Amino acid sequence: MPKHEPLTPKAIANRIKAKGLQKLRWYCQMCQKQCRDENGFKCHTTSESHQRQLLLFAENPYKYIDRFSKEFLDTFIELLSRRFGTKRVHANQVYQEYISDRHHLHMNATRWETLTDFVKWLGREGHCVVDYTDKGWFISYIDRDPETIRRQEALAKKEKMNLDDEERIAKFIEKQIERDKGSTKDDDDDASYSELKRDSEGEKVAFSLTEKIKEKTIPKAKPLSKLISKPSSSNNNNDEQNKQSNEAKKRKNVLDEIIEEQEKRKEKINRKDHWLAPGIIVKVITKKMSDKYYKKKGVITDIKNQYVGIVKMLDGGDVLKLDQVHLETVIPAFGKQVLILNGAYRGCEGILQSIQQDKFCATIKISSGPSRGRVVEGIAYEDFSKLHTS
């Protein structure tokens, strides 16, 4: 039957049907041809081109199955890592997004017969963390990128150092408490106590103060010569100065405590899992796009869905669309402008003052917002980035 002429209703209907997904049983992987019905698939299987492809497959079937399996695995893992990252997600949800591409490689051409077999194989080979629930199979991608592993090790080292500092402070406080307890015990041991008894009924009980108690309770009078030689005005001045200094220290301690509580509250509110912001300079840390962009810097011009940024490369001006997992912050030279991307001062601009390499953090002087002029210490490398200046 000849083909329908273009722009006829039948031809337009056929083109609309060809755009969408068709039934899997009418798809030929060797010829990469999709048929719309059983009759079309039967005609295709009897065609000369299909017979030639079958002869090629019969010569070395394992070669084609291994190639199809590798292509299916690479595409599936790439979609999982790019779309969901290391989050726990239902396996069927990932598969539905995978097959939404009309030109995807079908699973019936691979070594795995079902999605369950494929998910179990991913768990055995260590590509994903697999667990089964009443709702089905769930998978979590295991990121083995060297840059990601390096950043995780740096964060773990930083957390360990913070814990060591906290343990050291806790031990110091315990020693102080034990020392205070020991001093109070010594004072209690100096006093001797005895039980009050009567020798006979009707006898009056008499109390007498011992010499030790008398010495403690009754202070000795100072000689008159000493009182005359040391004037009282200097002692009063010293006492007043000590009182003023103590009151100033108490005020400072109270203010510091209030500021720390406010910073903790702001840190809890402003700490998010997304950090991209327009106008900052970032570095590409993935080789999936091309080796041409690996370790190159670019500027965030726009943000999509909070986690995806439009990056304009500084070298060449190419525009890329990348997830924040494939980007990292850039630390500028001292005295340059930065933007704080996470934490208590999120969204504030500042000037880089110094860097603590052993703790993977920096000191920044805030130059915008209500906290302008404040110097903040201990801001992690991943919480700020260099600002692009035209």
C-alpha positions in Angstrom: 0.0 0.0 0.0 1.6 3.3 -1.0 2.3 6.0 1.6 -0.2 8.7 2.2 0.5 12.1 0.7 1.9 14.8 3.2 -0.4 17.1 5.0 -3.3 14.7 4.6 -5.2 13.8 7.8 -3.9 10.2 7.7 -0.3 11.2 7.2 -0.6 13.7 10.1 -2.1 11.1 12.3 0.7 8.7 11.5 3.3 11.3 12.4 1.6 12.0 15.7 1.6 8.3 16.6 5.2 7.9 15.7 6.3 10.7 18.1 5.1 8.9 21.2 6.2 5.7 22.9 5.0 2.5 21.3 4.6 -1.0 22.7 7.8 -2.8 23.6 6.9 -6.1 22.0 6.8 -4.4 18.6 10.3 -2.9 18.8 13.4 -4.4 17.1 16.6 -3.5 18.9 19.0 -4.8 16.2 17.4 -2.6 13.6 16.4 0.1 16.1 12.9 0.2 14.5 9.6 0.7 16.3 6.4 -0.7 14.7 3.0 0.6 15.6 1.0 -2.7 15.4 1.4 -6.4 15.1 1.0 -6.4 11.3 3.8 -3.9 10.9 6.2 -5.9 13.1 5.4 -9.1 11.2 6.2 -7.3 7.9 9.5 -6.0 9.4 10.6 -9.4 10.7 10.2 -10.9 7.1 12.2 -8.0 5.5 15.6 -8.6 4.0 17.3 -5.9 6.2 16.1 -7.6 9.4 17.3 -11.0 8.2 20.8 -9.6 7.6 20.9 -8.1 11.2 19.8 -11.5 12.6 22.7 -13.2 10.7 25.2 -10.7 12.3 23.7 -11.3 15.7 23.9 -15.1 15.3 27.7 -14.9 14.6 28.5 -13.5 18.0 25.4 -13.0 20.2 27.3 -12.3 23.5 29.1 -9.4 21.9 25.8 -7.6 21.1 24.2 -8.4 24.5 27.3 -7.2 26.4 27.3 -4.0 24.4 23.6 -3.3 24.9 23.9 -4.1 28.6 26.8 -1.7 29.1 25.0 1.1 27.2 21.8 0.5 29.3 23.8 0.5 32.5 25.8 3.7 31.7 22.7 5.6 30.7 20.7 4.5 33.7 23.5 5.4 36.2 24.1 8.8 34.5 20.4 9.6 34.8 20.3 8.4 38.5 23.4 10.5 39.5 22.4 13.6 37.6 18.7 13.6 38.4 18.6 12.3 42.0 22.2 12.4 43.2 22.7 10.2 46.3 19.1 10.4 47.5 17.0 7.3 48.2 14.5 6.9 45.3 12.1 4.3 44.0 13.7 2.2 41.3 10.6 2.2 39.1 10.5 6.1 39.2 14.0 6.2 37.8 13.1 3.6 35.1 10.0 5.5 34.0 12.1 8.7 33.5 14.6 6.6 31.6 12.1 5.1 29.1 10.5 8.5 28.6 13.2 9.1 26.0 11.9 7.7 22.8 15.4 6.6 21.6 16.4 4.7 24.8 17.9 1.3 24.8 15.3 -1.3 25.9 15.9 -3.7 28.7 14.8 -6.8 26.8 18.0 -6.5 24.7 20.2 -6.8 27.8 21.3 -9.6 30.1 18.6 -8.6 32.6 15.1 -9.8 32.1 13.3 -7.7 34.7 13.9 -4.4 36.6 14.2 -6.4 39.9 17.0 -8.5 38.5 18.8 -5.3 37.4 18.3 -3.6 40.8 19.7 -6.7 42.6 22.7 -6.7 40.3 23.4 -3.0 41.0 23.5 -3.8 44.7 25.8 -6.8 44.3 28.3 -4.9 42.1 28.4 -1.9 44.5 26.9 0.7 42.1 24.0 1.5 44.5 22.7 0.9 47.9 19.6 -1.3 47.5 16.8 -2.0 50.0 13.4 -3.6 49.6 10.1 -2.4 51.3 6.4 -3.0 51.0 6.3 -0.3 48.3 9.0 -2.0 46.2 12.7 -1.6 45.5 14.6 1.6 46.5 18.1 2.6 45.3 20.6 5.2 46.4 23.5 6.1 44.1 27.1 5.7 45.5 29.2 8.6 44.4 32.8 7.5 43.9 34.1 10.7 42.2 37.6 11.5 43.5 36.7 15.2 44.1 33.6 14.2 46.0 35.5 11.7 48.2 38.2 14.4 48.8 35.6 16.9 50.0 33.9 14.3 52.2 37.3 13.4 53.8 38.0 17.1 54.4 34.6 17.6 56.1 35.1 14.5 58.2 38.5 15.8 59.3 37.0 19.1 60.2 34.2 17.5 62.3 36.8 15.3 64.1 38.9 18.4 65.0 35.7 20.1 66.4 34.9 17.1 68.5 38.5 17.0 69.8 38.2 20.6 70.9 34.9 19.9 72.6 36.3 16.9 74.4 39.3 18.9 75.6 37.0 21.6 77.0 34.8 19.0 78.7 37.8 17.4 80.4 39.0 20.8 81.6 35.6 21.5 83.1 35.6 18.1 84.8 39.0 18.8 86.4 37.8 22.1 87.7 34.8 20.4 89.3 36.9 17.7 90.9 39.3 20.4 92.2 36.4 22.3 93.8 35.0 19.2 95.4 38.4 18.3 96.8 38.8 21.8 98.4 35.3 21.6 100.0 36.1 18.1 101.5 39.3 19.4 103.1 37.3 22.2 104.8 34.8 19.7 106.1 37.6 17.4 107.5 39.0 20.2 109.6 35.9 20.3 111.8 35.4 17.5 114.3 31.9 16.6 115.6 30.8 14.4 118.6 27.5 13.0 119.7 25.7 14.9 122.5 25.0 12.5 125.5 23.8 12.9 129.1 25.4 11.0 131.9 22.3 11.0 134.1 18.8 12.3 133.9 18.2 15.8 135.1 21.8 16.8 134.5 22.2 20.1 132.7 24.1 20.1 129.4 27.0 22.6 129.1 28.6 23.7 125.9 32.2 24.8 125.5 33.9 26.2 122.5 37.2 24.6 121.5 40.4 26.5 120.9 40.3 25.8 117.2 36.7 27.2 116.8 37.6 30.2 118.9 40.6 30.9 116.7 38.5 30.6 113.6 35.5 32.6 114.8 37.3 35.4 116.7 39.6 37.4 114.4 42.9 38.7 115.8 43.2 42.5 116.1 45.7 44.1 114.0 48.4 46.3 115.5 47.7 50.1 115.5 51.1 50.8 113.8 50.1 48.7 110.7 46.7 50.5 110.5 48.4 53.9 110.6 51.2 53.0 108.1 48.7 51.8 105.3 46.1 54.4 104.3 42.6 53.2 103.6 42.1 55.5 100.5 44.3 53.4 98.2 42.5 50.2 99.3 39.2 51.7 98.5 40.4 52.9 95.1 41.6 49.4 94.3 38.3 47.9 95.4 36.3 50.3 93.2 38.5 49.5 90.2 38.2 45.8 90.7 34.4 46.1 91.0 34.2 48.2 87.8 36.4 45.7 85.8 34.3 42.8 87.1 31.0 44.5 86.1 32.5 45.3 82.6 33.5 41.6 82.2 30.0 40.5 83.2 28.4 42.8 80.7 30.7 41.5 77.9 29.9 37.9 78.8 26.2 38.6 78.7 26.5 40.3 75.3 28.6 37.5 73.9 26.1 35.0 75.0 23.2 36.9 73.4 25.2 37.3 70.1 26.0 33.5 70.1 22.3 32.6 70.6 21.3 34.9 67.8 24.0 33.4 65.5 22.9 29.9 66.3 19.2 30.8 65.5 20.2 32.4 62.2 22.4 29.4 61.4 19.5 27.0 61.9 17.1 29.1 59.8 19.5 29.9 56.9 21.2 26.6 56.5 19.9 25.0 53.3 20.9 22.1 51.1 21.2 24.3 48.0 23.8 27.0 47.7 23.9 28.4 44.1 23.5 32.1 43.6 23.8 34.4 40.6 27.0 36.4 40.1 29.4 34.0 41.9 32.4 32.3 40.3 32.4 28.4 40.4 34.6 25.6 39.2 33.5 22.6 37.2 34.5 19.3 38.9 33.0 16.8 36.5 34.4 15.2 33.4 31.0 14.0 32.1 30.5 17.1 30.0 34.0 17.2 28.5 37.6 17.3 29.6 37.6 20.8 28.0 35.6 22.2 30.9 37.2 20.1 33.8 38.7 22.4 36.5 37.6 25.5 34.5 35.9 28.5 36.1 32.6 30.1 35.1 30.0 32.6 36.4 26.5 31.6 37.5 24.1 33.7 35.4 20.8 32.0 36.3 19.4 29.3 38.5 16.8 26.6 37.7 14.9 24.7 40.4 17.4 25.9 43.1 19.9 23.0 42.4 20.7 23.6 38.7 22.7 26.6 37.5 23.4 28.2 34.1 27.2 28.6 34.0 28.9 30.9 31.5 32.6 29.8 31.2 35.2 32.5 31.6 37.4 30.9 28.9 35.5 30.9 25.6 32.1 32.1 26.9 30.4 28.7 26.5 27.1 28.3 28.4 26.5 25.1 30.4 23.6 23.8 32.5 25.1 21.9 35.5 23.8 20.6 38.8 25.4 22.0 42.0 26.9 18.5 42.7 29.2 19.1 39.7 30.3 22.5 40.8 32.5 23.8 43.7 33.1 27.2 45.2 36.2 29.4 44.4 38.3 31.0 47.1 39.7 34.4 46.0 42.8 36.3 47.1 42.9 38.2 50.4 40.9 41.5 50.2 38.6 40.4 47.4 34.8 40.4 47.4 33.0 37.2 48.3 29.3 36.1 48.7 28.3 34.0 51.7 26.1 31.1 50.3 25.0 29.3 53.4 24.7 29.6 57.2 23.9 32.5 59.5 25.0 35.2 57.1 23.6 33.7 53.9 23.3 36.3 51.1 25.7 38.8 52.7 28.7 40.1 50.8 32.0 40.4 52.5 35.8 40.8 52.2 38.1 37.8 52.7 40.5 38.5 55.6 42.4 35.3 56.2 42.2 31.5 55.7 42.8 28.7 58.3 44.0 25.8 56.1 44.1 23.3 58.9 40.4 23.8 59.7 39.3 24.4 56.1 37.6 27.7 57.0 38.1 31.4 56.6 37.6 34.8 58.3 35.3 37.2 56.4 34.4 40.9 57.2 30.8 41.5 56.3 30.4 44.5 54.0 26.6 44.5 53.4 23.4 44.1 55.4 22.6 44.8 59.1 25.8 43.0 60.2 28.0 45.3 58.2 31.5 45.7 59.6 31.3 42.5 61.7 34.2 40.1 61.4 33.1 36.4 61.2 35.5 33.6 61.8 35.1 29.9 61.0 33.2 30.1 57.7 33.7 26.8 55.8 35.2 26.9 52.2 31.9 25.5 50.7 29.8 28.3 52.4 31.3 31.2 50.4 32.6 31.9 46.9 34.3 34.6 44.9 32.0 37.4 43.4 32.3 38.2 39.7 33.3 41.8 39.0 32.8 43.0 35.4 
